[in-house]
Amino acid sequence: MGPPSRAQQHQPRCQHRVTDPLTAISGLRFASSGREKRIHRYQHRAEVTHDAQIPIRPRRRSADRGWATGSIPAATMQYHAYNRLGSGGGGGGGGGGTPSPPASPRRSPRVYRRGSGKGILGRGGVGPQGGPRAFPQRMVWMILSLLLRRQAIFLFAPLLYVSAMLVYMGTLSIDSGVRIISRSPPGSVYRSPRLYERLRPDMDADNSTDGVSSGALTYHLLLIVFSIDLDLIACLLFLLSLPLGLPDSNGYIYVEANGGLNQQRTSICNAVAVAGYLNATLIIPNFHYHSIWRDPSVQAGQIFVILLDISDNWCSKFDDIYDKDHFINTLKNDVRIVDNVPEFIMDRFGHNMSNVFNFKIKAWSSIQYYKDNVLPKLIEERLIRISPFANRLSFDAPPAVQRLRCLANFEALQFSNPIANLSEKLVSRMKKHSKDTNGRYIAVHLRFEEDMVAFSCCIFDGGEEEKQDMDAARERGWRGKFTKPGRVIRPGAIRINGKCPLTPLEVGLMLRSMGFSNDTAIYLASGKIYKAEKTMAPLLEMFPLLQTKETLASAEELAPFKNYSSRMAALDYSVCLHSEVFVTTQGGNFPHFLIGHRRYMYGGHSKTIKPDKRKLALLFDNQNMGWKSLKRQMLNMRAHSDAKGIEMKRSTDSIFSFPCPDCMCHANKTENAKPSSAR
């Protein structure tokens, strides 16, 4: 035998030589699938080439775990392909025996091997078909290899996503990034002056009919249809709640009515109801003035100790606004009311009201709470004090309590003679200014005083000067309330939600688009308007016949009331009460009491316009709005207010705003009873 060939020299040696191809194949059962594929591929090549010398590249395992290549004779290729893993002994001779199974590979053949330059897609930039790979393919392969080897990188995927979103939303200030231009949402900016200037020519050219007289027929028909039924229902409740007589008193109740005019009115009516329910004697309430409503004699920094001395001036405060004698006489069959406490009771407390036990009652407490907690102490002490007393009784109460509230508010509380006399003059003069509408005029309650504008935190068109004025007003009235750490004020959101007070310009634009012509007589009830010379000019242009108490009355007539906010508010209340239409532009006790009083006077129905301020904010901010389109929208808003008709009270509503049906029985009226504002 000649010397072994070069391929045979490098053939792996085993303890037993395998000459049978089937035996060689059976010895490879434990080999990996990748090696089986290569064995079959080489077998196929050997059968095709026969005896020819083909320059194929058989692979052998070298000491450095690499593979060697070389030329193999075709005659030996058939068996050599099955002996790739080694089947011979020391030489290339024959022999037989059972082959040993090959060792398992150290790692999966699909994994890229260091130093070999190979991978899943080939080696040396060669693809699976033998051709060179393009640059994108190599980049994809590198990324996939990195991800497969370093799977922990997936833990950073959420962090990368959040970072990308922050950059995209503009939270991080990156100069080279895309800038997002923020635009104010509709209705968040005060643009009414621009709309007024653009629509003014069309407004002046519009010769629509007067809005005061429209709906009068429907209004009177409603009175005829519903007044009888309401009186019948209310009188049944009234008869069931009539007292059988006044038994002996359980003691005396003294209350302090705080706040403005109508908040004090609430305290008085609730005090009457509580005193009647507990069978107590009510002392004429003392008015505790708020800083905004105080009279000029009260100076800042003074401390008052209230003494129960009837000769003192604390009782005269009630006399300045209400008719005390009429108040006592109207309620004499239901509640005992006196000017002072008997001397023998005050002797126990040293004639000092501060020594009297003071109840601190939660707001909106039920009448049952007074019966369970206040009445035992009242019987024990014979005199108790409740301060403060505003909003200390819930709206929901038994019919007997509601009847006392109605009687006190709509019948017993009448303004004092000085206020009633001047009110009658102002009403008469307003009717003279409205001859074209048969003496009918509309009343507008405008809340655009400096303190109201400051409290709303809304931004108008005053610029930096307005900002400084409002900051100073907020600091004077509410020290530190609006500058607390962490408090965020969003004027745009406040305007969108309809919380901003309407300006005089917006009121005029609303009324003109609702159908009120420029010859309509308007009474304006308000305090001192913020920057009146500037803000009132557009309203006077739209309604030249606009009047106020200052224009209707002379300076001499207003002198006794000039420096008293509550008395001036009482004049406005009286004139608005007798108007054909009442327009409210902002919430508060004044419109709530006035709307309820007008419903009581007119049989349950009164023409009241309460605009949807959220919708107004959107309409006045739309600079593409035409006059006809705006008028159509505002007429629908007015029709919605008129269509409400007689609104019945619900359990959570105030009886002062919704007197139907509890207060609609007039059986307890005297023949000479007149509306409270006309006295």
C-alpha positions as CSV (number, residue, x, y, z in Angstrom):
1,M,0.0,0.0,0.0
2,G,1.3,3.4,-0.9
3,P,1.6,6.3,1.4
4,P,-1.7,7.8,2.6
5,S,-3.1,10.7,0.9
6,R,-3.0,14.2,2.3
7,A,-6.7,13.9,3.2
8,Q,-6.1,10.6,4.9
9,Q,-3.3,11.9,6.9
10,H,-5.6,14.6,8.4
11,Q,-8.5,12.2,8.9
12,P,-9.5,12.0,12.6
13,R,-8.3,8.8,14.3
14,C,-10.7,6.6,16.3
15,Q,-10.1,3.3,18.1
16,H,-12.1,1.4,15.4
17,R,-12.1,2.0,11.7
18,V,-15.4,2.1,10.1
19,T,-15.6,0.8,6.6
20,D,-19.3,0.4,6.2
21,P,-21.1,3.6,5.3
22,L,-24.2,2.6,7.1
23,T,-22.2,2.0,10.2
24,A,-20.6,5.4,9.9
25,I,-24.0,7.1,9.5
26,S,-25.4,5.3,12.6
27,G,-22.4,6.6,14.5
28,L,-23.5,10.2,13.8
29,R,-26.9,9.8,15.5
30,F,-25.9,12.0,18.4
31,A,-24.4,14.7,16.2
32,S,-26.0,18.1,15.8
33,S,-28.4,18.8,13.0
34,G,-26.0,21.2,11.4
35,R,-23.3,18.5,11.0
36,E,-25.8,16.0,9.6
37,K,-26.7,18.5,6.9
38,R,-23.0,19.0,6.0
39,I,-22.4,15.2,5.8
40,H,-25.3,14.7,3.4
41,R,-24.1,17.6,1.3
42,Y,-20.7,16.1,0.9
43,Q,-22.2,12.7,0.2
44,H,-24.1,14.1,-2.6
45,R,-21.0,15.8,-4.1
46,A,-19.1,12.5,-3.9
47,E,-21.7,10.6,-5.9
48,V,-21.8,13.2,-8.6
49,T,-18.1,13.6,-9.1
50,H,-17.1,9.8,-9.2
51,D,-13.4,9.4,-9.6
52,A,-12.5,12.9,-10.8
53,Q,-10.4,15.1,-8.6
54,I,-12.7,17.9,-7.6
55,P,-11.4,20.9,-5.8
56,I,-13.9,20.8,-3.1
57,R,-13.1,22.0,0.4
58,P,-13.7,19.3,2.9
59,R,-13.4,20.4,6.4
60,R,-11.4,18.9,9.2
61,R,-11.1,19.8,12.8
62,S,-7.8,21.3,13.7
63,A,-6.1,21.8,17.0
64,D,-7.3,25.4,17.2
65,R,-10.9,24.4,16.6
66,G,-10.8,25.8,13.1
67,W,-11.5,23.8,9.8
68,A,-8.9,22.8,7.2
69,T,-9.7,22.4,3.5
70,G,-8.1,20.4,0.7
71,S,-8.6,18.2,-2.4
72,I,-10.0,14.7,-1.9
73,P,-10.0,11.9,-4.6
74,A,-13.4,11.2,-5.9
75,A,-13.0,7.5,-5.4
76,T,-12.6,7.9,-1.7
77,M,-15.1,10.7,-1.4
78,Q,-18.0,8.2,-0.9
79,Y,-16.6,6.8,2.3
80,H,-14.7,9.9,3.4
81,A,-17.9,11.8,3.6
82,Y,-19.2,9.3,6.3
83,N,-15.8,9.4,8.1
84,R,-15.8,13.1,8.7
85,L,-15.8,12.6,12.5
86,G,-13.1,10.0,12.4
87,S,-13.5,6.2,12.2
88,G,-9.9,4.9,11.7
89,G,-7.2,4.0,14.0
90,G,-3.6,5.1,13.7
91,G,-3.5,4.8,9.9
92,G,-5.7,4.6,6.9
93,G,-6.0,0.7,7.0
94,G,-9.2,-1.2,7.1
95,G,-10.8,-2.9,10.0
96,G,-14.1,-3.1,11.8
97,G,-15.7,-2.2,15.1
98,T,-18.3,-0.2,16.8
99,P,-17.7,3.6,16.5
100,S,-17.7,5.8,19.6
101,P,-20.3,8.6,19.7
102,P,-18.9,12.0,19.0
103,A,-18.7,14.6,21.7
104,S,-21.5,17.2,21.9
105,P,-20.7,20.7,20.6
106,R,-19.8,23.3,23.2
107,R,-22.2,25.8,21.8
108,S,-25.0,26.0,19.2
109,P,-23.6,26.3,15.7
110,R,-25.9,29.2,15.0
111,V,-24.0,31.4,17.4
112,Y,-21.4,33.6,16.0
113,R,-18.0,32.1,16.8
114,R,-15.2,34.4,17.8
115,G,-12.2,34.4,15.5
116,S,-14.0,32.5,12.7
117,G,-15.5,35.5,10.9
118,K,-18.8,33.6,10.5
119,G,-22.3,34.1,11.5
120,I,-25.9,33.3,10.7
121,L,-25.7,35.1,7.4
122,G,-22.3,33.8,6.4
123,R,-18.9,35.2,6.9
124,G,-16.7,37.9,5.6
125,G,-19.8,39.9,4.4
126,V,-21.1,36.9,2.4
127,G,-24.8,36.2,2.5
128,P,-26.5,32.8,2.6
129,Q,-26.4,32.6,-1.2
130,G,-22.7,33.3,-1.4
131,G,-23.0,36.9,-2.5
132,P,-21.7,39.9,-0.6
133,R,-24.1,41.5,1.8
134,A,-25.1,45.1,1.4
135,F,-24.4,47.8,4.1
136,P,-28.0,47.8,5.4
137,Q,-27.9,44.1,5.8
138,R,-24.7,44.3,7.8
139,M,-26.2,47.0,10.0
140,V,-29.3,44.9,10.7
141,W,-27.1,41.9,11.5
142,M,-25.0,43.9,13.9
143,I,-28.1,45.2,15.7
144,L,-29.7,41.8,15.9
145,S,-26.5,40.3,17.2
146,L,-26.2,43.0,19.9
147,L,-29.8,42.4,21.0
148,L,-29.4,38.6,21.1
149,R,-26.1,38.8,23.1
150,R,-27.2,41.6,25.4
151,Q,-30.8,41.0,26.1
152,A,-30.7,43.3,29.2
153,I,-31.0,46.2,26.8
154,F,-34.7,45.5,26.6
155,L,-35.0,46.8,30.2
156,F,-34.1,50.3,28.9
157,A,-36.8,50.3,26.3
158,P,-39.5,52.0,28.5
159,L,-37.0,54.6,29.6
160,L,-36.1,55.3,25.9
161,Y,-39.8,55.6,25.1
162,V,-40.6,58.0,27.9
163,S,-37.6,60.1,27.0
164,A,-38.7,60.3,23.4
165,M,-42.2,61.4,24.4
166,L,-40.9,64.1,26.7
167,V,-38.8,65.5,23.9
168,Y,-41.7,65.3,21.5
169,M,-44.2,67.1,23.9
170,G,-41.8,69.9,24.4
171,T,-41.2,69.3,28.1
172,L,-37.4,69.3,27.6
173,S,-36.1,72.6,26.2
174,I,-34.2,71.4,23.1
175,D,-33.4,74.3,20.8
176,S,-33.0,72.1,17.8
177,G,-36.3,70.3,18.4
178,V,-39.7,71.0,17.0
179,R,-41.5,73.9,18.8
180,I,-45.2,73.4,19.6
181,I,-47.1,76.7,19.2
182,S,-49.7,76.9,22.0
183,R,-53.1,78.5,21.1
184,S,-55.6,79.6,23.7
185,P,-58.8,77.5,23.7
186,P,-62.0,79.1,22.5
187,G,-63.6,81.3,25.0
188,S,-60.6,81.7,27.3
189,V,-59.6,85.3,26.1
190,Y,-61.6,88.5,26.4
191,R,-62.1,89.6,22.8
192,S,-65.5,91.2,23.1
193,P,-64.3,94.7,22.2
194,R,-63.1,93.5,18.8
195,L,-66.5,91.8,18.2
196,Y,-68.3,94.9,19.1
197,E,-66.3,97.1,16.8
198,R,-66.9,94.7,13.9
199,L,-70.6,94.2,14.5
200,R,-71.5,97.8,15.4
201,P,-72.6,98.9,11.8
202,D,-74.9,95.9,11.5
203,M,-76.2,96.5,15.0
204,D,-77.0,100.1,14.3
205,A,-78.7,99.2,11.0
206,D,-81.0,96.6,12.7
207,N,-84.5,98.0,13.3
208,S,-85.9,95.1,15.2
209,T,-88.9,95.4,17.4
210,D,-88.6,96.2,21.0
211,G,-87.9,93.2,23.2
212,V,-89.7,94.5,26.3
213,S,-93.2,94.1,25.0
214,S,-92.6,90.7,23.4
215,G,-94.1,87.8,25.3
216,A,-96.5,90.0,27.4
217,L,-99.5,88.1,26.3
218,T,-98.0,84.8,27.2
219,Y,-96.9,86.3,30.5
220,H,-100.5,87.4,31.5
221,L,-102.0,84.1,30.3
222,L,-99.6,82.3,32.6
223,L,-100.7,84.4,35.5
224,I,-104.4,83.6,34.8
225,V,-103.9,79.9,34.4
226,F,-101.6,79.1,37.3
227,S,-102.4,81.6,40.0
228,I,-105.6,79.9,41.2
229,D,-104.0,76.5,41.4
230,L,-100.9,77.7,43.3
231,D,-103.0,79.6,45.8
232,L,-105.2,76.5,46.4
233,I,-102.2,74.2,47.0
234,A,-100.3,76.6,49.1
235,C,-103.3,77.5,51.3
236,L,-103.9,73.9,52.1
237,L,-100.4,73.6,53.4
238,F,-100.9,76.9,55.2
239,L,-104.0,75.8,57.0
240,L,-102.3,72.6,58.1
241,S,-99.3,74.5,59.6
242,L,-101.3,77.2,61.5
243,P,-100.4,77.4,65.2
244,L,-103.1,76.8,67.7
245,G,-101.8,79.7,69.9
246,L,-98.6,80.9,71.5
247,P,-97.8,79.0,74.7
248,D,-95.3,80.3,77.3
249,S,-91.9,81.2,75.9
250,N,-89.0,78.8,76.5
251,G,-86.5,81.7,76.6
252,Y,-84.8,84.4,74.5
253,I,-82.7,84.1,71.4
254,Y,-80.3,86.7,70.3
255,V,-78.6,86.5,66.9
256,E,-76.1,88.5,64.9
257,A,-76.9,88.9,61.2
258,N,-73.6,89.2,59.3
259,G,-72.9,90.0,55.7
260,G,-74.5,92.3,53.2
261,L,-78.1,93.3,52.8
262,N,-79.6,90.1,51.5
263,Q,-77.4,87.8,53.6
264,Q,-78.7,89.7,56.6
265,R,-82.2,89.2,55.3
266,T,-81.5,85.4,55.2
267,S,-80.4,85.5,58.9
268,I,-83.5,87.4,59.9
269,C,-85.9,85.0,58.2
270,N,-84.1,81.9,59.6
271,A,-84.1,83.4,63.1
272,V,-87.9,83.9,62.9
273,A,-88.3,80.3,61.8
274,V,-86.1,78.9,64.5
275,A,-87.7,81.1,67.3
276,G,-91.2,80.0,66.2
277,Y,-90.3,76.4,66.0
278,L,-88.6,76.4,69.5
279,N,-91.4,78.6,71.0
280,A,-88.8,81.2,71.9
281,T,-88.8,84.9,72.0
282,L,-86.7,86.6,69.4
283,I,-84.8,89.8,70.1
284,I,-84.5,92.2,67.2
285,P,-81.4,91.0,65.4
286,N,-78.2,92.9,65.5
287,F,-76.4,93.7,62.2
288,H,-72.8,92.7,62.2
289,Y,-71.4,94.5,59.2
290,H,-68.8,93.0,57.0
291,S,-65.8,95.1,56.0
292,I,-67.4,95.7,52.6
293,W,-70.8,96.6,54.0
294,R,-69.9,98.5,57.1
295,D,-71.1,102.1,57.6
296,P,-68.6,105.0,57.7
297,S,-68.6,105.3,61.5
298,V,-66.8,102.0,61.8
299,Q,-63.0,102.5,61.5
300,A,-60.5,99.7,60.8
301,G,-58.8,98.4,63.9
302,Q,-61.6,99.2,66.4
303,I,-62.8,96.5,68.7
304,F,-66.4,96.5,69.8
305,V,-67.9,94.8,72.8
306,I,-71.7,94.4,72.3
307,L,-73.6,95.2,75.5
308,L,-77.3,94.5,75.8
309,D,-78.4,98.1,76.4
310,I,-81.5,99.0,74.5
311,S,-80.6,102.7,74.7
312,D,-77.5,101.9,72.6
313,N,-77.5,102.2,68.8
314,W,-77.4,98.5,67.9
315,C,-81.2,98.3,67.6
316,S,-81.3,101.4,65.4
317,K,-79.3,99.5,62.7
318,F,-82.4,97.4,62.1
319,D,-84.5,100.6,62.0
320,D,-82.3,102.2,59.4
321,I,-83.2,99.6,56.8
322,Y,-86.5,97.9,57.8
323,D,-89.8,99.0,59.4
324,K,-89.4,97.5,62.9
325,D,-93.0,98.1,64.0
326,H,-94.5,96.5,60.9
327,F,-92.1,93.5,61.4
328,I,-93.3,92.9,64.9
329,N,-97.0,93.4,64.2
330,T,-96.9,91.1,61.2
331,L,-95.4,88.2,63.2
332,K,-97.2,88.7,66.5
333,N,-99.5,85.7,66.0
334,D,-96.6,83.4,65.2
335,V,-93.5,84.6,67.0
336,R,-92.8,86.8,70.0
337,I,-90.4,89.6,69.1
338,V,-89.1,92.2,71.5
339,D,-86.6,95.0,71.5
340,N,-84.7,93.9,74.6
341,V,-84.3,91.2,77.3
342,P,-85.9,91.7,80.7
343,E,-83.6,93.2,83.3
344,F,-83.9,90.2,85.7
345,I,-82.4,87.9,83.0
346,M,-79.6,90.3,82.1
347,D,-78.7,90.6,85.8
348,R,-77.5,87.0,85.7
349,F,-75.0,87.9,83.0
350,G,-73.8,91.3,84.4
351,H,-75.6,93.1,81.5
352,N,-72.8,91.9,79.2
353,M,-73.9,90.0,76.2
354,S,-70.4,88.5,75.8
355,N,-71.1,86.5,79.0
356,V,-74.1,84.8,77.4
357,F,-73.6,81.2,76.2
358,N,-72.8,81.4,72.4
359,F,-73.8,78.5,70.1
360,K,-71.4,77.7,67.3
361,I,-73.7,76.0,64.8
362,K,-72.6,74.4,61.6
363,A,-73.8,75.8,58.3
364,W,-77.0,74.3,56.9
365,S,-78.0,72.5,60.1
366,S,-81.4,70.9,60.2
367,I,-84.2,72.1,62.3
368,Q,-84.0,68.9,64.2
369,Y,-80.6,69.8,65.4
370,Y,-82.0,73.0,67.0
371,K,-84.7,70.9,68.7
372,D,-82.2,68.3,70.1
373,N,-79.3,70.6,71.0
374,V,-80.3,74.2,71.3
375,L,-83.7,73.8,73.0
376,P,-82.4,72.1,76.2
377,K,-79.8,74.8,76.6
378,L,-82.3,77.5,76.0
379,I,-84.6,76.1,78.7
380,E,-81.7,75.9,81.1
381,E,-80.1,79.3,80.5
382,R,-83.3,81.2,79.4
383,L,-81.0,83.3,77.1
384,I,-78.7,82.1,74.4
385,R,-76.7,83.8,71.7
386,I,-76.1,82.5,68.1
387,S,-73.3,84.3,66.3
388,P,-72.8,84.2,63.4
389,F,-76.1,83.1,62.1
390,A,-75.9,83.4,58.3
391,N,-76.8,80.1,56.5
392,R,-77.2,78.2,59.7
393,L,-80.5,76.6,58.7
394,S,-81.0,74.1,55.9
395,F,-83.3,74.7,52.9
396,D,-85.2,71.5,53.5
397,A,-87.6,72.0,56.4
398,P,-91.1,71.1,57.6
399,P,-94.1,73.2,56.3
400,A,-94.4,75.0,59.5
401,V,-90.8,76.3,59.3
402,Q,-91.2,77.2,55.6
403,R,-94.4,79.1,56.3
404,L,-92.5,81.3,58.9
405,R,-89.7,81.9,56.4
406,C,-92.2,83.0,53.8
407,L,-94.1,85.2,56.2
408,A,-91.0,87.0,57.4
409,N,-89.3,87.5,54.0
410,F,-92.3,88.5,51.8
411,E,-94.6,90.2,54.3
412,A,-92.9,91.2,57.5
413,L,-89.7,92.7,56.1
414,Q,-90.5,96.0,54.5
415,F,-88.1,98.8,54.1
416,S,-88.1,101.7,56.3
417,N,-90.0,104.8,55.4
418,P,-87.0,106.9,54.1
419,I,-86.0,104.1,51.8
420,A,-89.5,103.2,50.7
421,N,-90.4,106.9,49.9
422,L,-87.3,107.4,47.7
423,S,-87.8,104.1,46.0
424,E,-91.3,105.1,44.9
425,K,-89.9,108.3,43.4
426,L,-87.3,106.4,41.5
427,V,-89.8,103.9,40.1
428,S,-92.1,106.7,39.0
429,R,-89.2,108.5,37.2
430,M,-88.1,105.3,35.5
431,K,-91.6,104.9,34.1
432,K,-91.6,108.4,32.7
433,H,-88.3,107.7,30.9
434,S,-90.0,104.7,29.2
435,K,-93.0,106.3,27.6
436,D,-92.4,104.6,24.3
437,T,-92.9,101.2,26.0
438,N,-95.9,102.2,28.1
439,G,-93.9,102.6,31.2
440,R,-92.1,99.2,31.0
441,Y,-88.4,99.2,31.7
442,I,-85.8,96.5,32.2
443,A,-83.5,96.3,35.2
444,V,-79.9,95.0,35.0
445,H,-77.9,93.9,37.9
446,L,-74.3,94.5,36.9
447,R,-71.4,93.2,39.1
448,F,-68.3,94.9,37.7
449,E,-67.0,96.6,40.8
450,E,-63.3,96.6,41.6
451,D,-63.7,94.0,44.4
452,M,-65.7,91.7,42.2
453,V,-63.3,91.9,39.3
454,A,-60.4,91.3,41.7
455,F,-62.1,88.3,43.3
456,S,-62.9,86.6,40.0
457,C,-59.2,86.6,39.0
458,C,-60.2,87.2,35.4
459,I,-58.2,89.1,32.9
460,F,-59.7,91.8,30.7
461,D,-58.3,94.4,28.4
462,G,-56.6,96.7,31.0
463,G,-53.1,95.4,30.5
464,E,-50.4,96.0,33.1
465,E,-52.3,98.7,34.9
466,E,-55.3,96.4,35.4
467,K,-53.0,93.7,36.8
468,Q,-51.5,96.0,39.3
469,D,-54.9,97.3,40.4
470,M,-56.3,93.8,40.9
471,D,-53.3,92.6,42.8
472,A,-53.6,95.6,45.2
473,A,-57.3,95.0,45.6
474,R,-56.9,91.3,46.3
475,E,-54.3,92.1,48.9
476,R,-56.5,94.7,50.6
477,G,-59.6,92.6,50.7
478,W,-58.2,89.1,51.1
479,R,-54.7,89.2,52.6
480,G,-52.6,86.3,51.3
481,K,-55.6,84.3,50.1
482,F,-54.6,84.5,46.4
483,T,-50.8,84.3,47.0
484,K,-50.7,81.1,49.0
485,P,-47.9,78.7,48.0
486,G,-49.1,76.1,45.6
487,R,-52.3,78.0,44.5
488,V,-52.7,78.0,40.8
489,I,-55.0,80.6,39.1
490,R,-56.1,79.9,35.5
491,P,-58.0,82.9,34.2
492,G,-58.7,81.2,30.9
493,A,-60.3,78.2,32.6
494,I,-62.3,80.6,34.8
495,R,-63.7,82.4,31.7
496,I,-64.5,79.2,29.9
497,N,-66.5,78.0,32.9
498,G,-68.6,81.2,32.9
499,K,-67.3,82.5,36.2
500,C,-66.1,85.9,35.0
501,P,-68.3,88.9,35.5
502,L,-69.8,90.4,32.4
503,T,-68.4,93.8,31.4
504,P,-70.8,96.7,30.5
505,L,-69.9,96.2,26.9
506,E,-70.8,92.5,27.0
507,V,-74.1,93.3,28.7
508,G,-75.0,95.8,26.0
509,L,-74.0,93.4,23.2
510,M,-76.1,90.7,24.8
511,L,-79.2,92.8,25.2
512,R,-79.1,94.3,21.7
513,S,-78.7,90.8,20.2
514,M,-81.7,89.6,22.3
515,G,-84.0,92.1,20.5
516,F,-83.9,95.1,22.8
517,S,-83.7,98.3,20.7
518,N,-81.6,101.3,21.6
519,D,-84.6,103.2,22.8
520,T,-85.3,100.8,25.6
521,A,-85.2,102.3,29.1
522,I,-82.7,100.4,31.3
523,Y,-82.1,100.8,35.1
524,L,-78.6,99.7,36.1
525,A,-78.3,98.4,39.6
526,S,-74.7,98.3,40.6
527,G,-72.0,99.7,42.9
528,K,-69.0,101.7,41.7
529,I,-68.1,100.4,38.3
530,Y,-64.4,99.7,37.8
531,K,-63.0,102.4,35.5
532,A,-66.5,103.6,34.7
533,E,-65.5,106.3,32.2
534,K,-63.9,103.7,29.9
535,T,-66.0,100.6,30.5
536,M,-69.5,102.3,30.5
537,A,-69.0,104.2,27.3
538,P,-70.0,101.3,24.9
539,L,-73.1,100.5,27.0
540,L,-74.2,104.1,26.9
541,E,-73.7,104.1,23.1
542,M,-76.0,101.1,22.7
543,F,-78.6,102.3,25.2
544,P,-78.7,106.0,25.6
545,L,-81.7,105.9,27.9
546,L,-79.8,104.0,30.6
547,Q,-80.4,105.3,34.2
548,T,-79.0,104.7,37.6
549,K,-80.0,105.9,41.1
550,E,-77.4,108.6,40.8
551,T,-79.0,110.0,37.6
552,L,-82.6,109.6,38.7
553,A,-82.2,111.2,42.2
554,S,-80.6,114.4,43.2
555,A,-77.6,114.7,45.4
556,E,-79.7,116.0,48.2
557,E,-82.1,113.1,48.0
558,L,-79.2,110.5,48.1
559,A,-77.3,112.3,50.9
560,P,-78.8,110.3,53.8
561,F,-77.9,107.0,52.0
562,K,-74.8,107.9,50.2
563,N,-72.2,106.3,52.5
564,Y,-74.3,103.3,53.5
565,S,-73.9,100.3,51.2
566,S,-76.9,98.4,52.5
567,R,-79.2,101.3,52.2
568,M,-78.0,102.0,48.6
569,A,-78.5,98.3,47.8
570,A,-82.1,98.6,49.2
571,L,-82.9,101.4,46.7
572,D,-81.6,99.2,43.8
573,Y,-83.6,96.2,45.1
574,S,-86.8,98.2,45.1
575,V,-86.5,99.6,41.6
576,C,-85.5,96.2,40.1
577,L,-88.5,94.6,41.9
578,H,-91.0,96.6,39.8
579,S,-89.3,96.3,36.4
580,E,-90.9,94.5,33.5
581,V,-87.8,92.3,32.9
582,F,-84.9,91.6,35.3
583,V,-81.5,90.7,33.9
584,T,-78.9,89.1,36.2
585,T,-75.3,88.9,35.1
586,Q,-73.7,87.3,38.2
587,G,-74.7,85.0,41.0
588,G,-75.2,86.2,44.6
589,N,-77.8,86.8,47.2
590,F,-79.1,90.0,45.5
591,P,-80.5,88.3,42.3
592,H,-81.6,85.2,44.2
593,F,-83.8,87.1,46.6
594,L,-85.0,89.5,43.9
595,I,-86.0,86.7,41.5
596,G,-87.9,84.9,44.3
597,H,-89.6,88.1,45.4
598,R,-90.8,88.9,41.8
599,R,-92.2,85.4,41.5
600,Y,-94.1,85.9,44.7
601,M,-95.5,89.2,43.6
602,Y,-96.5,88.1,40.1
603,G,-98.2,84.8,41.0
604,G,-95.2,82.5,40.5
605,H,-93.9,83.8,37.1
606,S,-91.6,86.7,36.4
607,K,-89.7,87.6,33.3
608,T,-86.1,87.1,34.2
609,I,-83.1,86.7,31.9
610,K,-80.3,84.6,33.3
611,P,-77.8,84.1,30.5
612,D,-75.6,81.1,29.9
613,K,-72.2,82.6,30.5
614,R,-70.3,79.6,29.2
615,K,-72.0,79.9,25.9
616,L,-71.5,83.7,25.9
617,A,-67.8,83.2,26.4
618,L,-67.6,81.1,23.2
619,L,-69.9,83.4,21.2
620,F,-68.0,86.6,22.1
621,D,-64.6,84.9,21.4
622,N,-65.7,83.9,17.9
623,Q,-64.4,86.6,15.6
624,N,-66.0,85.1,12.6
625,M,-69.5,85.5,14.1
626,G,-71.9,87.6,12.1
627,W,-74.6,89.8,13.5
628,K,-77.5,87.6,12.3
629,S,-75.9,84.5,13.6
630,L,-75.2,86.1,17.0
631,K,-78.8,87.4,17.2
632,R,-80.2,84.0,16.4
633,Q,-78.2,82.4,19.2
634,M,-79.1,85.1,21.8
635,L,-82.8,84.9,20.9
636,N,-82.7,81.2,21.6
637,M,-81.0,81.9,24.9
638,R,-83.7,84.4,25.9
639,A,-86.5,82.1,24.8
640,H,-85.0,79.4,27.0
641,S,-85.2,81.8,30.0
642,D,-88.8,82.7,29.3
643,A,-89.9,79.1,28.7
644,K,-89.1,78.1,32.2
645,G,-92.3,79.8,33.4
646,I,-93.3,78.8,37.0
647,E,-90.5,76.9,38.6
648,M,-91.5,74.7,41.5
649,K,-89.2,74.4,44.5
650,R,-87.2,71.2,45.0
651,S,-85.9,70.0,48.3
652,T,-82.4,71.4,47.8
653,D,-83.6,74.8,46.5
654,S,-83.9,78.0,48.6
655,I,-87.4,79.0,49.4
656,F,-86.3,82.6,49.0
657,S,-85.7,82.0,45.3
658,F,-88.4,79.4,44.6
659,P,-91.5,80.4,46.7
660,C,-93.8,78.1,44.8
661,P,-95.9,76.5,46.2
662,D,-95.0,76.9,49.9
663,C,-95.3,80.7,50.0
664,M,-98.1,81.3,47.5
665,C,-101.0,81.3,50.0
666,H,-102.1,84.9,50.6
667,A,-104.6,84.2,53.3
668,N,-102.4,85.7,56.0
669,K,-102.1,89.1,54.2
670,T,-103.8,92.1,55.5
671,E,-105.9,94.3,53.2
672,N,-103.5,97.1,53.3
673,A,-100.4,94.9,52.7
674,K,-98.2,96.3,49.9
675,P,-95.0,94.9,48.4
676,S,-92.1,95.4,50.8
677,S,-90.3,97.8,48.5
678,A,-93.2,100.1,48.2
679,R,-93.5,101.0,51.8
